[in-house]
């Protein structure tokens, strides 16, 4: 049985990435950092797997939706 993807909060993301809060939100707006998920009315978090993928390749990171969309466009061409 595979482990479920954990949701991690901002303080953990800050510690793991070494980025500042403002840099994280700027990068989300630019599309170069994983977007957070709404987990409650006043709370948000990130999928741990998305943050791990970003840490492995911060320059080349793209969202899975964007990556899957490019692959689909290549298949249709």
C-alpha positions as a Markdown table, in Angstrom:
| # | Residue | x | y | z |
|---|---|---|---|---|
| 1 | Unk | 0.0 | 0.0 | 0.0 |
| 2 | Unk | 1.4 | 3.4 | -1.0 |
| 3 | Unk | 1.8 | 6.2 | 1.4 |
| 4 | Unk | -0.8 | 9.0 | 1.0 |
| 5 | Unk | 0.6 | 12.4 | -0.1 |
| 6 | Unk | 0.9 | 14.5 | 3.1 |
| 7 | Unk | -0.2 | 18.2 | 3.2 |
| 8 | Unk | 2.4 | 20.4 | 4.6 |
| 9 | Unk | 2.0 | 24.0 | 5.9 |
| 10 | Unk | 3.8 | 27.2 | 5.1 |
| 11 | Unk | 6.4 | 27.0 | 8.0 |
| 12 | Unk | 7.5 | 23.5 | 6.8 |
| 13 | Unk | 7.7 | 24.7 | 3.2 |
| 14 | Unk | 9.8 | 27.7 | 4.3 |
| 15 | Unk | 12.2 | 25.4 | 6.3 |
| 16 | Unk | 12.5 | 22.9 | 3.5 |
| 17 | Unk | 13.1 | 25.3 | 0.6 |
| 18 | Unk | 15.0 | 28.1 | 2.3 |
| 19 | Unk | 12.8 | 30.6 | 0.5 |
| 20 | Unk | 11.0 | 33.6 | 2.1 |
| 21 | Unk | 7.3 | 33.8 | 2.3 |
| 22 | Unk | 7.2 | 36.6 | -0.3 |
| 23 | Unk | 9.4 | 34.7 | -2.7 |
| 24 | Unk | 7.2 | 31.7 | -2.5 |
| 25 | Unk | 4.1 | 33.7 | -3.4 |
| 26 | Unk | 5.9 | 35.5 | -6.2 |
| 27 | Unk | 7.1 | 32.2 | -7.6 |
| 28 | Unk | 3.5 | 30.8 | -7.4 |
| 29 | Unk | 2.3 | 33.8 | -9.4 |
| 30 | Unk | 5.0 | 33.3 | -12.0 |
| 31 | Unk | 4.2 | 29.6 | -12.2 |
| 32 | Unk | 7.6 | 28.5 | -11.0 |
| 33 | Unk | 6.5 | 27.0 | -7.6 |
| 34 | Unk | 3.7 | 24.7 | -6.7 |
| 35 | Unk | 0.5 | 26.4 | -5.8 |
| 36 | Unk | -1.1 | 25.8 | -2.4 |
| 37 | Unk | -4.3 | 23.9 | -1.8 |
| 38 | Unk | -7.2 | 25.2 | 0.2 |
| 39 | Unk | -7.6 | 22.8 | 3.1 |
| 40 | Unk | -10.1 | 24.8 | 5.2 |
| 41 | Unk | -11.8 | 28.2 | 5.2 |
| 42 | Unk | -8.7 | 29.9 | 6.6 |
| 43 | Unk | -6.0 | 27.3 | 5.9 |
| 44 | Unk | -3.9 | 26.2 | 3.0 |
| 45 | Unk | -1.1 | 23.8 | 2.5 |
| 46 | Unk | 1.1 | 22.1 | -0.2 |
| 47 | Unk | 1.3 | 18.5 | -1.3 |
| 48 | Unk | 4.6 | 17.2 | 0.0 |
| 49 | Unk | 5.3 | 15.5 | -3.3 |
| 50 | Unk | 5.1 | 18.8 | -5.2 |
| 51 | Unk | 7.5 | 20.4 | -2.8 |
| 52 | Unk | 9.9 | 17.4 | -3.1 |
| 53 | Unk | 9.8 | 17.7 | -6.9 |
| 54 | Unk | 10.5 | 21.4 | -6.7 |
| 55 | Unk | 13.5 | 20.8 | -4.4 |
| 56 | Unk | 14.9 | 18.2 | -6.8 |
| 57 | Unk | 14.8 | 20.6 | -9.7 |
| 58 | Unk | 13.9 | 24.2 | -8.8 |
| 59 | Unk | 14.9 | 25.7 | -12.2 |
| 60 | Unk | 13.1 | 23.1 | -14.3 |
| 61 | Unk | 10.0 | 22.6 | -12.2 |
| 62 | Unk | 6.6 | 22.8 | -13.9 |
| 63 | Unk | 3.2 | 21.8 | -12.6 |
| 64 | Unk | 2.0 | 18.3 | -13.4 |
| 65 | Unk | -0.9 | 19.8 | -15.3 |
| 66 | Unk | 1.4 | 21.9 | -17.5 |
| 67 | Unk | 3.7 | 18.9 | -18.0 |
| 68 | Unk | 0.8 | 16.6 | -18.8 |
| 69 | Unk | -0.7 | 19.2 | -21.2 |
| 70 | Unk | 2.6 | 19.5 | -23.2 |
| 71 | Unk | 2.8 | 15.7 | -23.5 |
| 72 | Unk | -0.7 | 15.5 | -24.7 |
| 73 | Unk | -0.2 | 18.3 | -27.3 |
| 74 | Unk | 2.9 | 16.4 | -28.5 |
| 75 | Unk | 0.9 | 13.2 | -28.9 |
| 76 | Unk | -1.9 | 15.0 | -30.8 |
| 77 | Unk | 0.6 | 16.6 | -33.3 |
